[in-house]
Amino acid sequence: MASIRKKKELEANSKLYVKPTSALLTEEFNETDMLLQWNKYAQRLGEKGSKIMESLLLINDPTLNGTVITLELPNEGSKLDFESQLPGLLGHLKGHLHNHDITIEIIVNEAVESKRNLNDQDRYNRLLEINPNIELLRSTFGLDLPS
């Protein structure tokens, strides 16, 4: 009986504990710092194989208003995918920016165009960064980029 009473006491005490808000960090940060951490997180996801979430993070640059980060996504499906991964992103941003007041607001704007409108030269340059042997292939077969 004493052990049951002690267990109930411990459960009641653990429910009463609230982390003091003064212990949570609230350092100031700017949009540049936020974008740097945002892009680092996207890169880390890409390296882990989460290409969809990486592309959602990079589809549009988020904006900062105080501690509220606003991101526009092109459709509801993207929003749902993004929201499923939101806790990890928030944890990363709060930890690296030392501010636990950060929130993310997602706006669905079907008129949003991707910031990455690439022409043939841009695509070629990107492929060349990934694999420099592309230049050898192009020169060996006398290939030319369409203009």
CORGIWO-V257290 format. One record per backbone hydrogen bond with DSSP energy under -1.0 kcal/mol. CO is the residue of the C=O (numbers start at 1). NH is the residue of the N-H. Records with the same first field share a line. If there is no record, write none. Layout:
CO: NH  NH
This chain:
1: 5
2: 6
3: 7
4: 8
5: 9
6: 10
7: 11
8: 12
9: 13
10: 14
11: 15
12: 16
20: 23
25: 100
30: 34
31: 35
32: 36
33: 37
34: 38
35: 39
36: 40
37: 41
38: 42
39: 43
40: 44
41: 45
42: 46
43: 47
44: 48
45: 50
49: 51
50: 54
51: 55
52: 56
53: 57
54: 58
59: 115
63: 70
65: 68
67: 103
68: 65
69: 105
70: 63
71: 107
73: 109
75: 79
76: 80
77: 81
78: 82
79: 83
80: 84
82: 85
85: 89
86: 90
87: 91
88: 92
89: 93
90: 94
91: 95
92: 96
93: 97
94: 99
98: 27
103: 69
105: 71
107: 73
109: 112
119: 123
120: 124
121: 125
122: 126
123: 127
124: 128
125: 129
126: 130
127: 131
131: 134
132: 135
133: 137
134: 138
135: 139
136: 140
137: 141
138: 143
